[in-house]
Amino acid sequence: MIEIKNKQIIMDGQPKLIMSGEIHYYRLQKEEWQDRLDKLKAAGCNAVATYIPWIIHEPQDGIFDLNGHTRPELNLAEYIDLCHENELYFIARPGPFIMAEMKNDGIPHWVYEKHPEIIPVGWDGKKATTPTLDYLAPGFLQEVKVWYEKVMKVIQPRLYQHDGNIIAVQLDNEIGMLSWVSNTPDLTDFVIDAFIGWLDNRYGKMELNKRYPFIRQKADHYRQAIRSPKEAYTLELHRDLGHYMRHRFTKYVQTLRQYAEENGVLDIPFIVNIHGTGGGRGFTYPIGISQLYESYTQADGYLSGSDHYFGDISGSILN
């Protein structure tokens, strides 16, 4: 059993220090896997982590390759098992977003084509310079659920509690980061409609009418009022929208965990990755912590993590 207690990873009742390195199986020839694992172990690591890119494993709608029948290096199960043979723990990162300098951040092209309504609309109806997707749009979640069903069939029998080596699963990657870097909120019709409902629950009718002096009963009217806000309520809108997106990210993480657990992936930590931090404690990019704090504190079983930029290590050592 794997637990998180007092900021420690507890495995079978004992604290365990996990030193992991990234080796992306799909970016290597299959015959190169062992060489890279040897190098990882020589560096002192006892675990390996990797993204599992949806865009590569399901390049066409409904056509999957998780066993390497189209390309040998896509045999995910064989790679995980090889890591196990090398006595390395495994951290699975199945997205659906993986970033990782992948096209569409790891989302298959056909998802966008099949569900154009999930592509965000930003301020004044403009497209985002760094487009993401509406995480909770029904069409997107419909496809994600199928992806998780397929990939969890490989992960579930290889969990640590089943005498396997998988000790954690990361849910998505850097949630909210793309909207932040492009300064473009996700304002699809679906998001705005849900946001209006959230506002109605958060404020009394009189306060809400004063806060947002526009007609909320007509969708076309309030969608336009949100996308192109008037100066009179812009500050209130930005603040409320920020709080609402925290709520939305939390629900998205909860949904991904549900999909994993429905497929038997239980009793291991679910990692929520906060986009980059620096300066020791997130001073450089505190927005990620703000966006996702509710996501990784909503229930037991979550583990937060982030990127930490060390700077010029060699220069520091030389000095």
Backbone bond lengths (Angstrom), bond angles and torsions (degrees), N, CA, C in turn:
res aa  C-N    CA-C-N  psi(-1)  N-CA   C-N-CA  omega(-1)  CA-C   N-CA-C  phi
1 M - - - 1.468 - - 1.527 109.54 -
2 I 1.330 115.95 141.81 1.455 121.06 -179.32 1.527 108.84 -117.08
3 E 1.319 116.26 127.67 1.454 121.40 -179.37 1.530 109.33 -132.86
4 I 1.324 115.38 160.15 1.459 121.74 173.12 1.526 106.97 -114.74
5 K 1.322 117.50 113.29 1.460 121.91 -178.90 1.524 109.51 -135.62
6 N 1.330 115.30 131.17 1.467 120.38 177.58 1.534 112.15 50.51
7 K 1.337 114.74 42.51 1.462 122.64 178.38 1.524 112.88 63.32
8 Q 1.336 115.56 23.66 1.461 120.70 176.72 1.527 109.89 -119.34
9 I 1.324 115.58 149.15 1.462 121.21 171.19 1.520 107.45 -89.35
10 I 1.334 115.75 118.52 1.461 121.54 -177.61 1.523 108.54 -108.27
11 M 1.326 115.82 120.24 1.458 121.27 179.15 1.516 108.70 -119.82
12 D 1.338 115.34 119.31 1.468 121.68 -177.23 1.527 111.00 53.14
13 G 1.329 115.47 40.57 1.447 120.85 175.23 1.511 115.84 84.31
14 Q 1.325 117.94 -2.81 1.449 121.27 -177.60 1.527 111.30 -120.24
15 P 1.349 117.85 138.92 1.469 120.01 177.37 1.525 110.67 -64.59
16 K 1.337 115.54 141.92 1.453 120.19 -177.06 1.525 109.33 -135.35
17 L 1.325 116.02 129.73 1.458 121.19 175.03 1.521 108.62 -90.58
18 I 1.327 115.81 119.97 1.462 121.03 -179.42 1.524 108.92 -103.00
19 M 1.315 115.85 120.30 1.467 123.00 175.30 1.525 106.97 -112.71
20 S 1.334 115.36 106.57 1.458 119.57 -172.41 1.521 111.74 -117.05
21 G 1.316 115.61 150.12 1.456 122.01 174.51 1.519 109.89 -130.39
22 E 1.321 116.47 154.40 1.462 121.78 -178.99 1.537 110.66 -88.76
23 I 1.319 115.66 125.53 1.466 121.27 169.46 1.517 106.68 -133.33
24 H 1.317 116.56 110.93 1.450 122.20 -175.95 1.525 110.28 -89.03
25 Y 1.311 115.62 101.75 1.459 123.20 -175.57 1.529 112.98 -53.93
26 Y 1.316 116.73 -37.03 1.466 122.02 -174.39 1.526 112.49 -75.90
27 R 1.339 117.08 -11.82 1.465 120.88 178.47 1.528 111.88 -97.86
28 L 1.322 116.50 6.11 1.462 122.16 -177.95 1.518 110.22 -124.03
29 Q 1.313 116.11 157.22 1.452 119.94 165.60 1.535 107.33 -70.83
30 K 1.305 116.31 145.62 1.463 120.10 -176.52 1.533 111.75 -56.42
31 E 1.328 116.35 -37.70 1.470 119.74 -178.33 1.533 111.97 -70.42
32 E 1.331 117.63 -8.93 1.468 121.22 178.55 1.530 112.44 -91.67
33 W 1.310 117.59 -11.15 1.466 120.73 -175.67 1.531 111.92 -55.34
34 Q 1.319 116.43 -50.74 1.459 119.33 -174.68 1.524 111.73 -63.04
35 D 1.312 116.88 -39.81 1.465 120.02 178.47 1.519 111.46 -58.90
36 R 1.326 116.96 -43.66 1.471 120.23 -179.41 1.523 111.50 -69.28
37 L 1.319 116.74 -35.93 1.471 119.65 176.83 1.521 110.81 -66.89
38 D 1.328 117.16 -37.68 1.473 120.64 175.80 1.527 110.64 -60.14
39 K 1.316 115.90 -42.32 1.466 120.24 179.86 1.527 111.14 -67.49
40 L 1.324 115.86 -36.87 1.466 120.20 178.69 1.528 110.30 -63.53
41 K 1.302 116.32 -44.31 1.472 120.03 179.64 1.525 110.66 -67.15
42 A 1.318 116.48 -37.75 1.467 119.68 178.80 1.529 111.46 -64.17
43 A 1.335 116.32 -25.64 1.465 120.83 178.09 1.518 112.24 -80.77
44 G 1.332 117.14 -3.98 1.460 120.97 176.62 1.504 115.58 98.09
45 C 1.318 117.52 10.53 1.463 120.55 -178.45 1.530 111.11 -85.46
46 N 1.331 114.82 149.48 1.461 120.20 174.99 1.527 111.90 -119.10
47 A 1.338 116.79 10.39 1.466 121.18 179.85 1.522 109.63 -149.99
48 V 1.325 114.96 156.44 1.461 121.34 175.91 1.525 108.00 -128.36
49 A 1.316 115.66 141.78 1.462 121.56 176.80 1.520 108.92 -122.68
50 T 1.315 115.49 150.67 1.458 119.01 175.78 1.516 110.79 -156.92
51 Y 1.333 113.90 145.96 1.453 119.13 166.52 1.520 108.55 -68.63
52 I 1.330 115.75 154.76 1.466 122.40 172.55 1.525 105.62 -122.71
53 P 1.325 117.97 95.01 1.464 121.35 -168.51 1.531 114.00 -76.21
54 W 1.294 114.49 116.20 1.468 121.78 177.85 1.528 110.85 -57.75
55 I 1.330 117.31 -41.02 1.464 122.20 -175.51 1.529 112.23 -60.41
56 I 1.315 117.22 -28.05 1.464 121.35 -179.45 1.525 111.48 -89.79
57 H 1.323 116.07 -36.23 1.467 119.75 -176.04 1.530 113.63 -83.08
58 E 1.340 117.70 -19.25 1.469 121.00 174.36 1.538 108.69 -137.34
59 P 1.324 117.44 68.78 1.468 120.13 -176.43 1.519 113.40 -67.00
60 Q 1.323 116.78 -23.92 1.455 122.19 175.24 1.518 108.79 -125.52
61 D 1.310 115.68 147.56 1.459 121.31 -176.95 1.527 111.27 -54.33
62 G 1.345 115.47 117.09 1.454 121.12 176.06 1.510 115.36 82.87
63 I 1.329 117.64 -0.65 1.468 120.80 179.88 1.528 108.26 -109.46
64 F 1.319 116.40 104.63 1.457 122.82 -174.27 1.528 111.65 -105.71
65 D 1.303 114.30 150.46 1.466 120.88 167.98 1.519 108.21 -140.09
66 L 1.321 115.19 99.06 1.463 121.80 174.35 1.522 110.98 -113.92
67 N 1.328 116.69 0.55 1.466 120.12 -178.01 1.525 113.15 -117.55
68 G 1.342 117.04 6.01 1.456 119.98 174.43 1.503 115.88 82.87
69 H 1.331 118.56 18.00 1.468 118.63 -176.57 1.531 112.38 -74.74
70 T 1.334 117.76 -17.51 1.472 119.68 175.07 1.521 111.44 -102.54
71 R 1.309 116.26 -33.50 1.469 122.30 177.29 1.519 107.68 -144.90
72 P 1.329 119.03 124.24 1.466 121.38 -174.95 1.527 114.17 -54.44
73 E 1.348 116.82 -34.18 1.459 119.72 -175.91 1.523 113.31 -73.73
74 L 1.351 117.93 -1.06 1.465 121.03 178.04 1.524 112.47 -94.21
75 N 1.323 117.05 6.32 1.466 120.22 179.52 1.526 108.95 -78.31
76 L 1.327 115.33 86.79 1.464 121.73 -175.10 1.524 112.02 -62.11
77 A 1.321 117.75 -45.42 1.462 120.92 -178.48 1.524 111.22 -59.70
78 E 1.321 116.53 -42.19 1.466 119.92 -179.13 1.528 110.81 -65.47
79 Y 1.318 116.21 -36.57 1.466 119.34 178.95 1.534 110.73 -67.44
80 I 1.314 116.85 -45.30 1.468 119.73 178.52 1.523 110.21 -61.24
81 D 1.320 116.26 -42.50 1.467 120.30 -179.69 1.528 111.38 -65.46
82 L 1.320 117.01 -36.75 1.465 119.80 177.47 1.530 110.41 -64.76
83 C 1.303 116.59 -39.52 1.466 119.83 175.90 1.524 110.32 -61.90
84 H 1.327 116.29 -39.51 1.464 120.72 178.26 1.530 110.36 -63.45
85 E 1.319 117.10 -43.40 1.467 121.22 178.18 1.529 110.85 -60.31
86 N 1.317 116.13 -29.10 1.463 121.47 178.25 1.529 112.58 -88.93
87 E 1.333 116.08 11.12 1.471 123.20 177.99 1.530 111.75 58.64
88 L 1.325 114.92 41.06 1.447 121.31 177.67 1.530 109.95 -112.92
89 Y 1.323 115.52 130.26 1.459 119.37 171.41 1.527 108.64 -66.97
90 F 1.334 115.70 163.70 1.461 119.95 -174.35 1.526 110.18 -133.74
91 I 1.332 116.20 133.21 1.465 122.64 175.70 1.527 107.35 -115.80
92 A 1.328 116.28 115.39 1.463 122.21 -175.78 1.525 110.42 -93.00
93 R 1.337 115.62 135.93 1.467 121.01 -176.98 1.539 108.97 -129.67
94 P 1.347 117.09 79.72 1.465 120.91 -172.00 1.516 116.57 -85.90
95 G 1.320 118.38 9.24 1.462 120.14 178.38 1.518 112.35 77.23
96 P 1.347 116.75 -140.01 1.467 128.32 17.87 1.538 115.73 -69.96
97 F 1.338 118.37 -35.28 1.464 119.20 171.81 1.527 108.40 -78.83
98 I 1.332 116.93 135.79 1.464 119.06 173.80 1.528 111.82 -123.53
99 M 1.334 118.47 -13.03 1.469 122.63 -172.30 1.536 107.98 58.56
100 A 1.361 117.29 -107.80 1.475 121.16 171.16 1.520 113.92 56.12
101 E 1.343 116.79 29.04 1.456 120.84 -179.96 1.532 111.99 56.23
102 M 1.327 115.69 33.73 1.464 121.62 177.30 1.523 109.81 -99.79
103 K 1.318 116.08 151.41 1.448 121.48 174.68 1.526 109.67 -57.28
104 N 1.341 116.26 135.71 1.467 121.74 -179.56 1.525 112.29 56.41
105 D 1.348 116.25 21.97 1.465 121.27 -179.45 1.525 112.25 56.90
106 G 1.347 115.30 25.94 1.463 120.63 175.83 1.510 115.12 97.99
107 I 1.337 117.90 -1.55 1.466 121.28 179.35 1.526 108.58 -88.95
108 P 1.337 118.76 130.51 1.473 120.22 179.19 1.526 112.17 -59.05
109 H 1.323 115.94 145.47 1.461 121.38 179.99 1.527 111.49 -57.93
110 W 1.324 116.09 -39.25 1.459 119.30 -173.93 1.527 112.52 -65.19
111 V 1.335 118.57 -22.22 1.464 120.53 177.86 1.526 110.03 -63.78
112 Y 1.335 116.48 -44.26 1.463 120.91 177.72 1.530 111.24 -63.56
113 E 1.322 115.95 -41.23 1.465 120.16 -177.11 1.528 111.79 -70.71
114 K 1.303 116.33 -36.67 1.468 121.33 -178.27 1.526 111.54 -75.80
115 H 1.327 116.45 -31.01 1.468 120.83 -175.49 1.532 110.49 -129.97
116 P 1.315 118.32 68.61 1.472 119.81 -178.18 1.524 113.38 -62.31
117 E 1.329 117.19 -20.94 1.468 120.16 -178.89 1.526 113.08 -69.95
118 I 1.336 117.93 -12.16 1.464 120.32 -178.08 1.527 112.23 -90.22
119 I 1.337 117.06 -5.26 1.462 120.81 179.65 1.520 109.08 -78.43
120 P 1.328 118.80 124.05 1.462 121.49 -172.80 1.526 114.64 -62.23
121 V 1.315 113.72 149.64 1.457 122.96 170.16 1.519 105.96 -116.60
122 G 1.328 116.88 131.78 1.460 120.38 -176.00 1.509 113.07 -102.04
123 W 1.333 115.81 -155.20 1.457 121.39 -179.39 1.532 110.44 -57.31
124 D 1.296 115.58 136.49 1.478 123.43 178.48 1.527 111.90 58.92
125 G 1.327 116.69 24.02 1.456 120.97 176.88 1.505 114.90 75.67
126 K 1.337 117.71 11.09 1.459 121.29 -177.72 1.530 111.11 -82.57
127 K 1.306 116.00 152.62 1.452 121.19 176.16 1.525 110.55 -75.23
128 A 1.324 115.68 150.60 1.464 120.31 177.76 1.525 110.15 -73.23
129 T 1.332 116.49 144.13 1.469 119.95 175.92 1.519 111.09 -70.44
130 T 1.326 116.66 -27.82 1.460 122.51 173.85 1.521 107.12 -122.35
131 P 1.325 117.87 85.74 1.460 120.34 -170.69 1.523 113.59 -68.37
132 T 1.299 115.48 141.69 1.455 122.03 173.17 1.528 106.81 -120.17
133 L 1.310 118.84 -150.87 1.455 123.33 176.42 1.519 108.69 -138.28
134 D 1.303 115.74 159.83 1.463 120.83 173.54 1.522 107.77 -74.95
135 Y 1.337 115.65 105.89 1.465 121.12 -173.26 1.530 114.04 -55.36
136 L 1.334 117.25 -35.36 1.462 120.10 -174.14 1.518 113.42 -103.82
137 A 1.309 117.89 8.49 1.461 119.59 176.99 1.531 109.16 -61.33
138 P 1.327 117.88 132.69 1.473 120.11 -177.32 1.521 113.83 -53.85
139 G 1.331 117.32 -39.60 1.463 119.63 -179.72 1.511 112.56 -63.51
140 F 1.331 117.27 -41.18 1.458 121.39 178.34 1.526 110.67 -65.71
141 L 1.337 116.91 -47.76 1.467 119.94 -178.26 1.533 111.52 -64.73
142 Q 1.312 116.56 -31.59 1.467 120.47 176.31 1.530 110.62 -58.30
143 E 1.324 116.46 -43.68 1.460 120.23 -179.49 1.527 111.66 -75.40
144 V 1.330 116.77 -37.62 1.463 120.90 178.65 1.525 110.56 -62.72
145 K 1.313 116.76 -39.95 1.470 119.86 -179.88 1.519 111.31 -59.73
146 V 1.328 116.71 -41.63 1.476 120.33 178.28 1.529 109.89 -66.04
147 W 1.346 117.28 -43.27 1.463 120.87 178.44 1.528 110.59 -58.86
148 Y 1.328 117.07 -45.32 1.465 120.34 179.57 1.527 111.52 -64.75
149 E 1.317 117.60 -37.80 1.465 119.82 177.48 1.520 110.78 -58.75
150 K 1.328 116.23 -42.01 1.467 120.75 -178.20 1.534 111.43 -70.58
151 V 1.327 116.94 -49.31 1.460 119.46 -173.86 1.531 111.36 -73.98
152 M 1.324 117.86 -31.18 1.468 119.55 179.51 1.527 111.65 -70.68
153 K 1.327 117.49 -21.25 1.462 119.91 174.96 1.528 111.10 -65.82
154 V 1.318 115.77 -27.39 1.465 120.42 175.88 1.531 109.97 -82.86
155 I 1.310 116.64 -38.74 1.469 121.49 -175.15 1.528 112.44 -74.82
156 Q 1.327 116.89 -44.64 1.475 120.82 -170.21 1.534 114.46 -55.18
157 P 1.328 120.39 -49.58 1.472 118.49 -178.89 1.521 113.72 -70.18
158 R 1.331 117.62 -9.03 1.466 121.42 -177.59 1.528 112.66 -107.01
159 L 1.342 115.64 13.87 1.460 119.94 176.46 1.521 110.61 -66.99
160 Y 1.314 115.87 154.52 1.463 122.35 -178.08 1.524 112.04 -55.33
161 Q 1.347 116.80 -41.54 1.461 119.83 -177.38 1.519 113.31 -71.84
162 H 1.340 116.59 -9.91 1.458 121.30 174.94 1.533 110.61 -104.70
163 D 1.329 114.34 26.19 1.476 122.57 -178.50 1.522 112.15 67.00
164 G 1.327 116.10 23.35 1.452 120.97 174.36 1.520 110.89 -97.99
165 N 1.312 116.49 -165.83 1.466 120.10 -175.72 1.528 113.96 -118.98
166 I 1.346 117.95 1.79 1.461 120.17 -179.78 1.527 109.79 -80.49
167 I 1.331 115.78 119.55 1.467 120.31 -173.78 1.526 112.78 -112.32
168 A 1.330 118.77 -7.02 1.462 120.98 179.79 1.525 109.50 -164.95
169 V 1.322 114.76 154.21 1.462 121.93 175.54 1.525 107.86 -129.44
170 Q 1.325 115.70 126.80 1.465 119.69 176.26 1.521 109.68 -89.78
171 L 1.326 115.72 132.32 1.459 122.04 179.13 1.524 109.27 -94.87
172 D 1.332 116.49 113.68 1.457 122.62 -178.22 1.529 109.63 57.99
173 N 1.333 116.98 -163.83 1.461 120.68 -178.65 1.526 109.32 -156.90
174 E 1.317 116.45 127.23 1.463 122.38 175.84 1.530 112.14 49.87
175 I 1.312 115.43 52.86 1.465 121.84 -178.26 1.530 110.05 -59.38
176 G 1.307 116.15 131.20 1.454 121.46 178.22 1.512 114.86 86.95
177 M 1.323 117.89 -10.38 1.461 121.26 -174.79 1.530 112.27 -65.33
178 L 1.330 117.32 -42.63 1.458 119.90 -175.06 1.527 111.84 -64.88
179 S 1.325 116.74 -38.55 1.465 119.79 176.75 1.521 110.79 -65.09
180 W 1.315 115.44 -37.61 1.471 119.86 -178.29 1.530 111.09 -67.96
181 V 1.334 117.57 -48.39 1.464 119.32 -175.50 1.526 112.00 -67.66
182 S 1.334 117.39 -25.85 1.460 120.00 179.22 1.524 112.24 -94.37
183 N 1.344 116.35 -2.74 1.471 121.53 -178.21 1.524 110.84 52.92
184 T 1.333 114.95 38.87 1.461 120.84 -177.97 1.526 109.67 -131.36
185 P 1.316 117.74 107.08 1.470 118.83 178.93 1.520 111.04 -69.84
186 D 1.305 116.19 155.70 1.457 122.31 177.26 1.531 107.34 -80.20
187 L 1.324 117.17 106.87 1.460 121.07 -176.33 1.525 111.49 -124.51
188 T 1.339 115.79 49.34 1.457 119.44 171.26 1.530 108.70 -65.37
189 D 1.320 116.62 164.85 1.467 119.97 176.58 1.520 110.57 -57.13
190 F 1.328 116.15 -40.64 1.467 120.63 -178.11 1.526 111.04 -62.43
191 V 1.338 117.05 -42.60 1.457 120.97 179.74 1.531 110.55 -65.54
192 I 1.317 116.79 -46.30 1.465 120.01 -177.18 1.530 111.05 -64.92
193 D 1.316 117.58 -41.60 1.467 120.06 178.43 1.527 110.70 -60.35
194 A 1.345 116.39 -43.60 1.463 120.16 179.10 1.536 111.01 -67.39
195 F 1.328 116.26 -36.34 1.469 121.48 177.97 1.530 110.80 -63.12
196 I 1.315 117.80 -41.57 1.465 121.11 177.70 1.533 110.24 -62.13
197 G 1.318 117.23 -40.87 1.461 120.61 176.55 1.519 111.99 -63.29
198 W 1.329 115.78 -39.33 1.468 121.15 178.82 1.529 110.34 -65.01
199 L 1.328 117.22 -41.04 1.462 121.26 177.83 1.524 111.01 -62.53
200 D 1.327 116.98 -41.75 1.463 120.76 179.97 1.523 111.57 -60.90
201 N 1.339 116.55 -35.17 1.463 120.49 178.92 1.519 112.42 -78.67
202 R 1.336 116.63 -26.54 1.463 120.88 -174.79 1.528 112.51 -82.43
203 Y 1.321 117.02 -34.90 1.456 121.44 -174.09 1.528 111.15 -121.37
204 G 1.312 115.70 152.77 1.450 120.11 171.34 1.514 110.20 -71.30
205 K 1.327 116.05 161.03 1.459 120.93 -174.69 1.521 112.19 -59.17
206 M 1.339 117.04 -44.14 1.460 120.48 -177.70 1.529 110.72 -65.29
207 E 1.336 115.58 -45.08 1.459 119.37 -179.51 1.523 110.84 -64.54
208 L 1.328 116.28 -39.39 1.458 119.93 -178.44 1.529 111.58 -68.36
209 N 1.327 116.57 -38.84 1.461 119.58 177.42 1.529 111.36 -62.94
210 K 1.321 115.72 -36.52 1.459 120.12 178.45 1.526 110.99 -72.42
211 R 1.326 115.20 -38.89 1.468 120.62 -176.36 1.529 111.35 -71.16
212 Y 1.330 116.30 -40.33 1.458 121.79 -177.37 1.531 110.30 -128.38
213 P 1.318 116.56 90.03 1.468 121.08 -176.08 1.522 112.98 -78.98
214 F 1.329 115.66 60.27 1.463 119.37 173.17 1.520 108.47 -141.24
215 I 1.321 115.76 163.69 1.466 120.94 -175.03 1.527 109.74 -75.75
216 R 1.326 115.89 119.53 1.468 120.10 -177.59 1.526 112.73 -96.77
217 Q 1.312 116.84 -4.16 1.458 119.48 -179.21 1.535 112.48 -85.93
218 K 1.310 117.59 -15.92 1.463 121.41 -179.12 1.530 109.57 -111.08
219 A 1.323 115.21 117.04 1.470 120.45 -173.31 1.520 112.60 -58.71
220 D 1.324 117.32 -45.98 1.464 119.26 -178.44 1.520 111.26 -60.67
221 H 1.317 116.52 -35.31 1.465 120.96 -177.93 1.521 110.57 -70.93
222 Y 1.341 117.37 -51.24 1.467 118.08 -175.80 1.535 112.28 -72.96
223 R 1.334 118.25 -28.18 1.469 119.14 176.12 1.527 110.75 -64.55
224 Q 1.314 116.04 -43.02 1.455 120.10 177.13 1.526 111.17 -65.59
225 A 1.331 117.10 -39.72 1.461 121.78 -178.77 1.526 111.89 -66.43
226 I 1.329 117.22 -30.99 1.469 121.20 178.09 1.533 110.10 -78.74
227 R 1.320 117.40 -44.30 1.466 119.84 -176.67 1.522 112.49 -70.37
228 S 1.305 117.04 -32.23 1.473 121.62 179.92 1.533 108.39 -127.24
229 P 1.332 116.89 72.64 1.474 120.32 -172.42 1.528 113.17 -69.30
230 K 1.319 114.80 150.03 1.450 121.39 173.87 1.525 109.33 -80.18
231 E 1.325 114.63 154.53 1.464 120.09 -178.47 1.522 112.26 -57.23
232 A 1.339 116.48 -31.30 1.466 120.88 -175.28 1.519 113.60 -61.77
233 Y 1.314 117.58 -28.94 1.466 118.91 -177.29 1.538 113.26 -127.42
234 T 1.324 117.86 13.78 1.470 120.58 -177.98 1.522 112.68 -60.94
235 L 1.330 117.96 -45.49 1.465 120.50 -178.22 1.528 111.09 -63.09
236 E 1.324 116.93 -43.78 1.464 120.21 178.75 1.525 110.45 -62.75
237 L 1.328 115.71 -40.27 1.461 120.00 -179.40 1.523 111.02 -63.94
238 H 1.324 118.13 -45.99 1.460 121.05 -179.69 1.525 110.90 -60.39
239 R 1.317 116.02 -42.31 1.470 119.19 -179.74 1.528 110.89 -66.85
240 D 1.317 117.26 -47.53 1.459 120.15 -179.20 1.524 111.74 -65.66
241 L 1.328 116.44 -39.63 1.457 119.60 -179.90 1.525 110.85 -64.24
242 G 1.335 117.33 -38.07 1.465 120.64 176.44 1.510 112.01 -61.35
243 H 1.332 116.66 -45.00 1.469 120.22 178.61 1.527 111.06 -66.13
244 Y 1.324 115.37 -39.10 1.461 118.37 179.86 1.520 111.68 -64.57
245 M 1.338 117.86 -40.77 1.458 119.92 -179.33 1.526 111.55 -66.56
246 R 1.336 117.92 -32.53 1.470 119.29 172.22 1.521 109.88 -57.55
247 H 1.338 114.49 -47.67 1.468 120.01 178.26 1.524 110.82 -59.02
248 R 1.313 116.47 -41.24 1.465 121.82 -177.64 1.531 111.53 -68.31
249 F 1.326 117.08 -42.61 1.457 120.56 176.90 1.529 110.83 -61.65
250 T 1.333 115.28 -40.02 1.465 120.37 179.33 1.526 110.95 -61.32
251 K 1.309 115.92 -43.72 1.465 120.34 179.13 1.527 110.81 -66.32
252 Y 1.321 117.31 -35.91 1.470 121.50 178.49 1.529 110.81 -63.96
253 V 1.332 116.78 -47.24 1.460 121.00 177.96 1.531 110.14 -61.05
254 Q 1.304 116.22 -42.44 1.467 120.90 177.84 1.528 110.91 -60.00
255 T 1.325 116.91 -40.02 1.467 121.16 -179.93 1.525 111.23 -66.95
256 L 1.337 117.36 -43.40 1.466 120.05 178.15 1.525 111.09 -62.19
257 R 1.326 116.35 -41.70 1.471 119.47 177.97 1.525 109.88 -62.04
258 Q 1.325 116.86 -41.18 1.459 120.69 178.58 1.522 110.87 -59.57
259 Y 1.350 116.72 -44.33 1.461 120.01 178.90 1.529 111.16 -61.25
260 A 1.330 116.84 -40.46 1.462 120.42 179.07 1.527 111.13 -65.88
261 E 1.327 115.99 -45.74 1.465 119.68 -176.75 1.524 112.05 -69.50
262 E 1.317 117.17 -31.86 1.464 120.38 176.04 1.526 111.39 -62.05
263 N 1.318 116.14 -22.38 1.464 121.29 179.08 1.529 112.11 -103.99
264 G 1.333 115.99 21.83 1.458 121.21 171.37 1.508 116.34 85.47
265 V 1.336 117.98 6.77 1.465 120.41 178.72 1.527 107.22 -88.21
266 L 1.331 114.41 96.90 1.459 122.26 -171.76 1.525 110.46 -132.44
267 D 1.331 115.06 161.72 1.472 122.48 169.37 1.524 114.06 60.62
268 I 1.334 116.21 31.75 1.458 120.53 169.40 1.520 107.08 -135.29
269 P 1.319 118.56 159.57 1.470 119.79 178.72 1.527 112.35 -66.44
270 F 1.326 114.80 142.63 1.463 121.74 171.37 1.519 107.14 -106.46
271 I 1.320 115.53 119.56 1.463 121.03 -174.28 1.528 110.61 -89.20
272 V 1.335 115.41 134.81 1.456 122.28 171.44 1.524 106.52 -113.13
273 N 1.333 115.91 114.62 1.461 120.72 -175.89 1.524 110.85 -90.90
274 I 1.319 115.57 122.59 1.463 122.35 178.92 1.520 107.98 -90.16
275 H 1.329 116.03 132.04 1.461 116.58 -178.20 1.520 111.07 -66.07
276 G 1.324 114.75 153.45 1.446 129.11 -161.85 1.514 120.34 -25.62
277 T 1.303 115.95 138.81 1.453 122.55 174.36 1.518 108.89 -127.29
278 G 1.302 115.49 159.57 1.459 120.62 177.86 1.513 109.11 -154.08
279 G 1.303 116.88 -178.51 1.453 120.69 178.46 1.509 113.68 67.40
280 G 1.320 117.86 16.31 1.460 120.56 174.58 1.508 114.96 99.07
281 R 1.344 118.62 -46.18 1.465 119.28 -174.13 1.529 112.65 -140.09
282 G 1.315 116.80 36.39 1.446 119.06 177.66 1.511 114.20 83.40
283 F 1.329 117.95 16.66 1.457 120.37 -178.33 1.519 112.25 -64.00
284 T 1.325 116.68 -34.02 1.465 119.85 -174.67 1.525 111.67 -71.32
285 Y 1.320 117.19 -45.67 1.461 121.65 -176.57 1.532 111.09 -128.87
286 P 1.325 118.68 65.26 1.471 119.32 -177.91 1.518 113.27 -68.52
287 I 1.345 117.57 -12.03 1.451 120.14 -178.26 1.523 111.19 -59.99
288 G 1.331 118.22 -36.16 1.458 120.92 -179.28 1.513 112.08 -62.68
289 I 1.325 116.72 -41.89 1.458 120.66 177.98 1.522 109.52 -64.41
290 S 1.330 116.51 -42.86 1.464 120.72 179.16 1.525 111.01 -61.27
291 Q 1.330 116.73 -44.08 1.461 120.71 -177.87 1.526 112.45 -64.79
292 L 1.333 117.45 -37.14 1.469 120.63 -167.10 1.523 114.70 -113.00
293 Y 1.322 118.00 1.94 1.464 119.37 -177.26 1.530 111.27 -56.25
294 E 1.321 117.08 -45.13 1.465 120.07 -179.89 1.520 111.79 -67.09
295 S 1.330 116.98 -27.42 1.460 120.64 -178.63 1.523 111.84 -66.75
296 Y 1.339 116.65 -44.07 1.463 118.51 -176.08 1.528 113.74 -94.57
297 T 1.332 117.23 -1.93 1.472 119.67 175.22 1.519 111.64 -110.38
298 Q 1.323 118.33 5.45 1.460 120.93 -173.91 1.525 113.54 -70.24
299 A 1.327 117.50 -24.01 1.472 120.69 -177.41 1.521 108.89 -163.41
300 D 1.331 115.69 167.93 1.461 120.23 174.58 1.530 109.34 -67.54
301 G 1.314 115.56 156.07 1.455 120.22 174.43 1.507 115.12 98.64
302 Y 1.351 116.56 -1.74 1.467 119.35 177.31 1.520 110.26 -101.37
303 L 1.313 115.10 148.60 1.456 122.41 178.00 1.521 107.78 -132.69
304 S 1.324 117.59 121.54 1.464 120.32 -179.90 1.524 110.33 -90.02
305 G 1.314 115.16 150.37 1.453 120.17 178.37 1.512 109.30 -152.59
306 S 1.314 116.49 167.89 1.454 120.06 -178.49 1.518 110.71 -155.78
307 D 1.331 114.52 170.88 1.461 121.37 171.60 1.530 107.39 -87.58
308 H 1.314 115.99 139.98 1.466 120.18 177.31 1.522 107.92 -126.25
309 Y 1.323 115.61 121.91 1.453 120.57 -177.01 1.524 109.51 -94.55
310 F 1.319 115.24 115.79 1.458 120.33 -173.34 1.526 113.59 -85.72
311 G 1.308 116.83 -14.80 1.457 118.18 -178.73 1.520 111.49 82.09
312 D 1.304 116.00 -152.95 1.464 121.84 -176.75 1.521 110.01 -83.84
313 I 1.321 115.63 86.15 1.471 120.33 -177.64 1.527 110.84 -64.47
314 S 1.341 117.40 -43.01 1.471 119.75 -177.11 1.521 110.41 -63.20
315 G 1.344 115.37 -39.38 1.469 118.43 178.88 1.526 111.88 -64.56
316 S 1.339 115.11 -38.01 1.465 119.35 179.82 1.535 110.44 -65.53
317 I 1.346 114.62 -41.21 1.464 118.60 -179.41 1.521 110.59 -64.81
318 L 1.331 115.73 -41.65 1.448 118.99 -177.96 1.538 112.03 -65.90
319 N 1.308 115.22 -31.37 1.457 118.63 179.79 1.519 112.23 -81.82
